[in-house]
Amino acid sequence: MDILLILKALALGLVEAASEFLPISSTGHLIIVGDYLDFTGPRAEAFEIFIQLGAILAVVWIYRKRLRDMVLNVGQDANVQRLFVNLAIAFVPAATLGLLLHKQITHYLFNPVSVAGALVVGGIAILLIERYAGMVRVRAVEEMSWKDALVVGIAQSVSLFPGVSRSGATIMGGMLGGMSRFAATEFSFFLAIPTMFAATGYSLFKEWGNLTAADGPMFVVGFVAAFLGGLAVVRFLLAYVGQHSFAPFAYYRIVFGGLLLAYFHYHPWVGKGG
């Protein structure tokens, strides 16, 4: 067993957990950290896709009782029916664009320089939305209309650009459309379940040929780290959003992205294979 590889898997699993649900971009951080750890290439791409399952299962676990009740009552509860319809509406824009533009996005945008720029721009956008978002109309996901869901879905499609952050785009899109910070965050979590399962399943199907049985320990370590870390991060964020704004995450994005842009200005990134 390659201990160094296991440690890299552990580090990347924790990075996935910390950045998947906070509005700081998991894809962006995985690209940057993976490059720093010299963990790149087809096997690394398959690994980074796989550990997303651990993170999303953390959401499923935390909401397991509510999800079970929703499934059992979908035939009788109009609020649950509306929520499922809204999730379907919000899912479509990013899923459609992702299928159409996956190759172009991966080829041209999956690099630290693009990520750094998106981190800075996204941070500025968060500050502006926090400051200028209008009056709250929707305080719970059950109150959403299909138009609210469509706004969130369009916002999620922006996160196809690596470094934007899926959670950040959906939460900010919801707030810009009149949702409370908590309602937007909770809907973002619910929307992550079909979105990430679909994206992960599609990507793993394409990358499966790059894996071998020897990769098992590395994948298990990364998966468990992403799951356990995800439990902590989701619970933290649910408690946080009731009392605080997302401004600290915005400042983090701007500072971190700015430092990366400065670094890559003097040390041009040429990409790595392997």
C-alpha positions as CSV (number, residue, x, y, z in Angstrom):
1,M,0.0,0.0,0.0
2,D,1.3,3.4,-1.0
3,I,1.1,5.4,2.3
4,L,1.8,8.7,0.5
5,L,-1.0,8.1,-1.9
6,I,-3.4,7.3,1.0
7,L,-2.4,10.6,2.7
8,K,-3.1,12.4,-0.5
9,A,-6.5,10.7,-0.7
10,L,-7.3,11.7,2.9
11,A,-6.3,15.3,2.3
12,L,-8.4,15.5,-0.9
13,G,-11.4,13.9,0.8
14,L,-11.3,16.5,3.5
15,V,-10.9,19.3,1.0
16,E,-14.0,17.9,-0.9
17,A,-16.0,17.8,2.4
18,A,-15.0,21.4,3.4
19,S,-15.5,23.0,0.0
20,E,-18.5,21.1,-1.5
21,F,-21.2,22.8,0.6
22,L,-19.5,26.0,1.6
23,P,-19.7,28.7,-1.1
24,I,-16.0,28.4,-2.0
25,S,-16.0,25.8,-4.9
26,S,-15.0,22.2,-4.4
27,T,-14.0,21.7,-8.0
28,G,-11.7,24.7,-7.8
29,H,-10.1,23.6,-4.6
30,L,-9.6,20.0,-5.8
31,I,-8.0,21.2,-9.0
32,I,-5.6,23.5,-7.0
33,V,-4.8,21.0,-4.2
34,G,-4.5,18.1,-6.6
35,D,-2.0,20.1,-8.7
36,Y,-0.1,21.0,-5.6
37,L,0.1,17.4,-4.4
38,D,1.0,16.2,-8.0
39,F,-2.1,14.1,-8.1
40,T,-3.4,14.6,-11.6
41,G,-4.4,12.7,-14.6
42,P,-7.3,10.3,-15.5
43,R,-7.1,8.3,-12.2
44,A,-7.1,11.5,-10.1
45,E,-10.1,12.8,-12.1
46,A,-12.0,9.5,-11.4
47,F,-11.1,9.7,-7.7
48,E,-12.2,13.3,-7.4
49,I,-15.6,12.4,-9.0
50,F,-16.0,9.4,-6.7
51,I,-15.4,11.2,-3.4
52,Q,-18.3,13.5,-4.3
53,L,-20.5,10.6,-3.5
54,G,-19.3,10.6,0.0
55,A,-20.1,14.3,0.4
56,I,-23.6,14.0,-1.0
57,L,-24.4,11.0,1.1
58,A,-23.6,13.2,4.1
59,V,-26.6,15.3,3.1
60,V,-28.8,12.3,2.6
61,W,-27.9,11.0,6.0
62,I,-28.6,14.3,7.8
63,Y,-31.9,14.7,6.0
64,R,-32.7,10.9,6.0
65,K,-35.9,11.2,8.2
66,R,-37.3,14.2,6.2
67,L,-36.5,12.6,2.9
68,R,-38.2,9.3,4.0
69,D,-41.3,11.2,5.1
70,M,-41.3,13.1,1.8
71,V,-41.2,10.0,-0.3
72,L,-43.9,8.3,1.8
73,N,-46.2,11.3,1.7
74,V,-45.6,12.5,-1.9
75,G,-49.0,11.1,-3.0
76,Q,-51.0,13.0,-0.3
77,D,-48.9,16.2,0.5
78,A,-49.2,19.0,-1.9
79,N,-46.2,20.8,-0.4
80,V,-44.0,17.7,-1.0
81,Q,-45.3,17.4,-4.6
82,R,-44.5,21.1,-5.2
83,L,-41.0,20.6,-3.8
84,F,-40.3,17.6,-6.0
85,V,-41.5,19.6,-9.1
86,N,-39.3,22.5,-8.1
87,L,-36.3,20.3,-7.7
88,A,-36.9,18.9,-11.2
89,I,-37.2,22.4,-12.7
90,A,-34.0,23.5,-10.9
91,F,-32.2,20.4,-12.0
92,V,-32.8,20.8,-15.8
93,P,-30.7,23.9,-16.8
94,A,-27.3,22.7,-15.4
95,A,-27.9,19.1,-16.5
96,T,-28.7,20.1,-20.0
97,L,-25.7,22.5,-20.3
98,G,-23.4,20.0,-18.6
99,L,-24.2,17.3,-21.2
100,L,-23.8,19.8,-24.1
101,L,-20.6,21.5,-22.9
102,H,-18.8,18.9,-20.7
103,K,-15.9,18.4,-23.0
104,Q,-15.3,22.1,-23.7
105,I,-15.5,23.0,-20.0
106,T,-13.1,20.2,-19.0
107,H,-10.7,21.0,-21.8
108,Y,-10.5,24.8,-21.6
109,L,-11.5,25.7,-18.0
110,F,-10.2,23.0,-15.7
111,N,-7.0,24.8,-14.7
112,P,-5.9,26.8,-11.7
113,V,-5.8,30.2,-13.5
114,S,-9.5,29.9,-14.5
115,V,-10.4,28.8,-11.0
116,A,-8.5,31.7,-9.4
117,G,-10.3,34.2,-11.5
118,A,-13.7,32.6,-10.8
119,L,-13.0,32.6,-7.1
120,V,-12.4,36.4,-7.1
121,V,-15.4,37.2,-9.3
122,G,-17.6,34.9,-7.3
123,G,-16.4,36.5,-4.0
124,I,-17.3,39.9,-5.3
125,A,-20.7,38.7,-6.5
126,I,-21.5,37.2,-3.0
127,L,-20.7,40.6,-1.4
128,L,-22.9,42.5,-3.8
129,I,-25.8,40.0,-3.4
130,E,-25.5,40.1,0.4
131,R,-25.7,43.9,0.2
132,Y,-28.3,44.5,-2.4
133,A,-30.6,41.4,-2.3
134,G,-34.2,42.4,-2.1
135,M,-36.9,41.8,0.4
136,V,-37.3,38.1,1.5
137,R,-40.5,36.5,0.1
138,V,-39.7,32.8,0.6
139,R,-38.7,31.7,4.1
140,A,-39.1,27.9,3.6
141,V,-38.5,25.6,0.6
142,E,-42.2,24.6,0.7
143,E,-43.1,28.2,-0.1
144,M,-41.2,28.3,-3.4
145,S,-42.9,28.7,-6.7
146,W,-41.7,27.2,-10.0
147,K,-40.2,30.6,-10.9
148,D,-38.1,30.6,-7.8
149,A,-36.9,27.1,-8.7
150,L,-36.0,28.2,-12.2
151,V,-34.0,31.1,-11.0
152,V,-32.0,28.7,-8.7
153,G,-31.6,26.3,-11.6
154,I,-30.2,29.0,-13.9
155,A,-27.8,30.1,-11.2
156,Q,-26.7,26.5,-10.7
157,S,-25.8,26.3,-14.4
158,V,-23.3,29.1,-13.8
159,S,-21.4,26.8,-11.5
160,L,-20.4,24.6,-14.4
161,F,-17.5,27.1,-14.7
162,P,-14.9,25.6,-12.3
163,G,-14.3,27.9,-9.3
164,V,-17.8,29.4,-9.2
165,S,-19.1,26.9,-6.6
166,R,-22.4,25.0,-7.0
167,S,-23.6,25.7,-3.5
168,G,-22.5,29.4,-3.7
169,A,-24.3,29.8,-7.1
170,T,-27.6,28.2,-6.0
171,I,-27.7,29.9,-2.6
172,M,-26.9,33.3,-4.0
173,G,-29.3,32.8,-6.9
174,G,-32.0,31.9,-4.4
175,M,-31.3,35.0,-2.3
176,L,-31.3,37.2,-5.3
177,G,-34.7,35.8,-6.2
178,G,-36.1,36.6,-2.8
179,M,-35.4,33.5,-0.7
180,S,-34.2,33.7,2.9
181,R,-30.6,32.7,3.5
182,F,-31.8,29.5,5.3
183,A,-34.3,28.5,2.7
184,A,-31.8,29.0,-0.2
185,T,-29.2,27.0,1.7
186,E,-31.7,24.1,2.4
187,F,-32.9,24.0,-1.2
188,S,-29.3,24.0,-2.3
189,F,-28.7,20.9,-0.2
190,F,-31.8,19.1,-1.6
191,L,-30.9,20.1,-5.2
192,A,-27.4,18.7,-4.6
193,I,-28.8,15.2,-4.2
194,P,-30.1,14.6,-7.8
195,T,-27.5,16.9,-9.3
196,M,-24.4,15.3,-7.8
197,F,-25.7,11.8,-8.1
198,A,-26.4,12.4,-11.8
199,A,-23.1,14.2,-12.5
200,T,-21.0,11.6,-10.5
201,G,-22.7,8.6,-12.1
202,Y,-22.2,10.0,-15.6
203,S,-18.6,10.9,-15.0
204,L,-17.7,7.6,-13.3
205,F,-19.3,5.7,-16.2
206,K,-16.9,7.5,-18.5
207,E,-13.8,7.1,-16.3
208,W,-14.4,3.6,-15.0
209,G,-11.9,2.1,-17.5
210,N,-9.1,4.1,-15.8
211,L,-9.5,2.3,-12.5
212,T,-7.9,-0.9,-11.1
213,A,-8.4,-3.0,-8.0
214,A,-5.2,-1.5,-6.6
215,D,-7.0,1.9,-6.4
216,G,-9.5,0.5,-3.9
217,P,-7.8,1.6,-0.6
218,M,-7.3,5.2,-1.9
219,F,-10.9,5.5,-3.0
220,V,-12.2,4.1,0.3
221,V,-10.1,6.6,2.4
222,G,-11.2,9.6,0.2
223,F,-14.9,8.5,0.3
224,V,-15.0,8.1,4.1
225,A,-13.1,11.4,4.7
226,A,-15.6,13.2,2.4
227,F,-18.6,11.6,4.1
228,L,-17.5,12.3,7.7
229,G,-16.2,15.8,6.9
230,G,-19.4,16.5,5.0
231,L,-21.5,15.6,8.0
232,A,-19.7,18.2,10.0
233,V,-19.7,20.9,7.3
234,V,-23.5,20.6,6.5
235,R,-24.4,20.8,10.2
236,F,-22.1,23.8,10.6
237,L,-23.6,25.6,7.7
238,L,-27.2,25.0,8.7
239,A,-26.4,26.5,12.1
240,Y,-24.3,29.3,10.6
241,V,-26.8,30.7,8.1
242,G,-29.4,31.6,10.6
243,Q,-27.2,34.2,12.2
244,H,-24.5,35.2,9.8
245,S,-24.0,36.4,6.2
246,F,-21.7,34.7,3.6
247,A,-19.4,37.7,3.5
248,P,-16.4,35.9,5.3
249,F,-16.5,33.2,2.6
250,A,-16.5,36.0,-0.1
251,Y,-13.4,37.6,1.4
252,Y,-11.7,34.3,1.6
253,R,-12.4,33.7,-2.1
254,I,-11.1,37.1,-3.1
255,V,-7.9,36.9,-1.1
256,F,-7.2,33.2,-2.0
257,G,-8.0,33.8,-5.7
258,G,-6.0,37.0,-5.8
259,L,-3.0,35.2,-4.3
260,L,-3.3,32.4,-6.9
261,L,-3.6,34.9,-9.8
262,A,-0.4,36.6,-8.5
263,Y,1.4,33.3,-8.1
264,F,0.5,32.0,-11.6
265,H,1.4,35.4,-13.1
266,Y,5.0,34.7,-12.2
267,H,4.8,30.9,-12.4
268,P,2.7,30.1,-15.5
269,W,0.7,26.9,-15.3
270,V,1.3,24.6,-18.2
271,G,-0.7,21.6,-17.0
272,K,0.4,18.1,-15.9
273,G,-0.4,14.7,-17.2
274,G,-0.2,11.3,-15.6
